[in-house]
Amino acid sequence: MQPFRFQRAPEKDDDSEESAPPQISAEDAAKLIQSHWRKAGRYRSRTRSKTLDAMENVKTFRVAPADAERPFYTHTLGLTFVSHTQNRMVEETRPPAEKIFLLLSDPNSSSAAQFVSIVIITFTVISICGFVLETDRGLYEMSPDFWLALEVVCTAVFTAEYLTLSLTCRAAGIPLVSFVLAPRSIAELVALLPFYVEVILRSAGFTNTAALKAFRVVRLIRVLRVFRLGRYAAGLQIMWKAVVDSRQAISVLLFLLCTGVVMFSSTLYYLERLSCPLREQMTTTELATYLSECSDLFNRGVSPAHGLCCTEDNSPNDFPSIIAACWWAVVTLTSLGYGDLYPKTAQGKCVGMLAMIAGLLLIALPIAIISQKFQDIYEVNDKEETKNRAAQRMRGAPHETWTLIPGSDVIRRLKGLAVKDEEAREAIQSMVRSLEEIWELREALGRERKYALAQTTRFHKGFDKLLMGMMAENS
């Protein structure tokens, strides 16, 4: 380790030469700094010459055992109180656009934001219920204008919300392109478009046409509004995070599923085709009998006299192509088993048995990974909620906050570093996570101590009142 060098001021001595600068190691320097910090300026009161002598003879310096065992911290947590005036000043310094964006996007930012979120949720539920109920002919014919007015009002509210968020997102530090391309914004925009496209087609004269009837199928996209509830539902957010974190396992699942579908559907098609009788070798009477028995539903696709029922090109009726067999393969590999299609021959049943066994292994392995991811995210979310509830319970004064003393922005600056080296970036991220975890634990410990002290104080006050009451009765 490279030692630290301290330059000492040269003494005024004409006869002696300037002595070499003293050297101390990094460990000794750290001990000296810690000693100065802990003893609150004990060494700072000494004269410059005495300090230099101490550094020159630092090898003989020893820290007390108690200090050596005690952890060394350069910062501590302290309670600070923010007044109503300071809160109001912070709110006033925010641009109006940022306030509007927080009002619509963050329900926890204020009481008004919570009220707005309740209104948006109400309109979302009403829109979804209207979309479902208007498909009942009896309910729709009771008042067609009511369902149209309901859709117009809900669409207007959602449009105003989307446009407002788009215009104010820059004030909150979110680029417009990032906001528009976000999955939630895309889902909201796609859910709004069918209504306006239908209005444009009607205004252009396309009423009761085939194009308009075909486009009404697109109105099914309105069901995407159900994802708007994900902004306010913690369960949907946890599910989405689990899916995102499990994207590698899901991609492996899809790859294996596609491979199994192609392999088993191809095998089943060709093995079933081996049992098809050759129509060219049948007489007219045999062919008529064969077609009659195959058309009878009681025989279930198998002719008692000639075997498997097949098409004119010698392909099984249930599996005329590999593409048609893919449906059976998907249903079997996923362990669903509708029973609408199934192999009729012995070799086909063997393929089906192998597909069932492969499906169990195919689904079980990736699903275990996905469920574990969901469990991990759920536990993290549960810990966050527990910590928030504990912080709310032990908040104390209305405007009491925990802050670092002295103030430090080291974590924010570390997060903002642009490091090209992969190992260095991972080391910095690991250090930031460790720092955040340490300060969270220390904050929780401080809150617990403060809460315990408050409970003790409350107990003593109650006990004092009890003693005063007993003394007053005795007197």
Residue pairs with C-beta under 8 A, 6 or more apart in sequence:
1 25
1 26
1 27
2 26
3 23
3 24
3 25
3 26
4 23
4 24
4 25
4 26
4 29
5 21
5 22
5 23
6 21
6 22
6 23
6 24
6 52
6 55
7 21
8 19
8 21
8 22
8 52
8 55
8 56
9 48
9 52
10 18
10 19
22 52
22 55
22 56
22 58
24 32
24 55
24 58
24 59
28 58
28 59
28 61
29 58
31 61
31 63
32 54
32 55
32 58
32 61
34 63
34 67
34 72
35 42
35 43
35 61
35 63
35 67
36 42
36 43
36 44
37 72
37 74
38 67
38 70
38 72
43 51
43 54
46 54
54 61
75 404
75 405
75 406
75 408
76 404
76 405
77 402
77 403
77 404
77 405
77 439
77 442
77 443
77 446
78 402
78 403
78 404
78 405
79 396
79 400
79 401
79 402
79 450
80 400
80 401
80 402
80 403
81 397
81 399
81 400
81 401
82 399
82 401
83 399
84 399
86 399
87 399
91 99
95 171
97 167
97 168
97 170
97 171
97 172
98 168
98 171
98 172
100 164
100 168
101 165
101 168
101 169
101 171
101 172
102 109
102 110
102 113
102 172
103 109
103 110
103 112
103 113
103 116
104 113
104 116
104 120
104 161
104 164
104 165
104 168
105 165
105 172
105 231
106 113
107 113
107 114
107 116
107 117
107 232
108 114
117 231
117 232
120 157
120 161
120 228
121 229
121 232
123 153
123 154
123 157
123 158
124 154
124 225
124 226
124 228
124 229
125 229
126 150
126 154
127 150
127 151
127 154
127 155
127 158
127 222
127 225
128 223
128 225
128 226
130 147
130 150
130 151
130 154
131 222
131 223
131 225
133 139
134 140
134 147
140 147
151 195
155 192
155 195
158 188
158 191
158 192
158 225
158 228
159 192
162 185
162 188
162 189
162 192
165 179
165 185
166 176
166 179
166 180
169 175
169 176
169 179
170 176
179 185
180 186
180 189
184 227
184 228
184 230
184 231
187 224
187 227
187 228
188 224
188 225
188 228
190 221
190 224
191 221
191 222
191 223
191 224
191 225
193 221
194 215
194 218
194 219
194 221
194 222
195 219
195 222
197 215
197 218
198 212
198 215
198 216
198 219
201 211
201 212
201 215
202 212
206 212
227 236
229 236
230 236
230 237
230 240
234 381
238 374
238 377
238 378
238 381
239 374
241 377
242 370
242 373
242 374
242 377
243 250
243 370
245 373
245 377
246 369
246 370
246 373
246 374
249 366
249 369
249 370
249 373
250 366
250 370
252 366
253 362
253 363
253 366
253 367
256 362
256 366
257 330
257 333
257 334
257 362
260 329
260 333
260 355
260 358
260 359
260 362
261 326
261 329
261 330
261 333
262 326
262 329
264 329
264 332
264 333
264 351
264 354
264 355
264 358
265 322
265 325
265 326
265 328
265 329
266 322
266 325
267 351
268 319
268 325
268 328
268 329
268 343
268 348
268 351
268 352
268 355
269 315
269 316
269 319
269 321
269 322
269 325
271 345
271 347
271 348
271 351
272 308
272 316
272 318
272 319
272 343
272 344
272 345
272 347
272 348
273 310
273 314
273 315
273 316
274 345
274 347
275 307
275 308
275 316
275 344
275 345
275 347
276 307
276 308
276 310
276 314
276 315
276 316
277 290
277 303
277 306
277 307
277 308
277 310
278 314
279 287
279 290
279 312
279 314
282 290
282 306
286 305
286 306
289 303
289 305
289 306
290 303
290 305
290 306
290 309
293 299
293 303
293 304
293 305
293 306
293 309
294 301
294 303
294 309
294 317
299 309
300 344
301 308
301 309
301 316
301 317
301 318
301 344
302 308
302 309
302 344
303 309
308 316
308 344
308 345
309 316
309 317
310 316
310 317
311 317
311 320
315 321
316 344
318 324
318 328
318 341
318 342
318 344
319 325
319 328
319 341
327 341
328 341
328 342
329 355
331 337
331 338
331 341
332 352
332 355
332 356
332 359
333 355
333 358
333 359
333 362
333 363
334 359
334 363
335 356
335 359
335 360
335 363
342 352
343 349
343 351
343 352
387 440
387 444
390 444
390 447
391 447
393 451
394 447
394 448
394 450
394 451
396 450
396 454
402 443
402 446
402 447
404 439
410 435
411 432
411 435
411 436
414 428
414 431
414 432
414 435
415 432
417 428
419 425
419 428
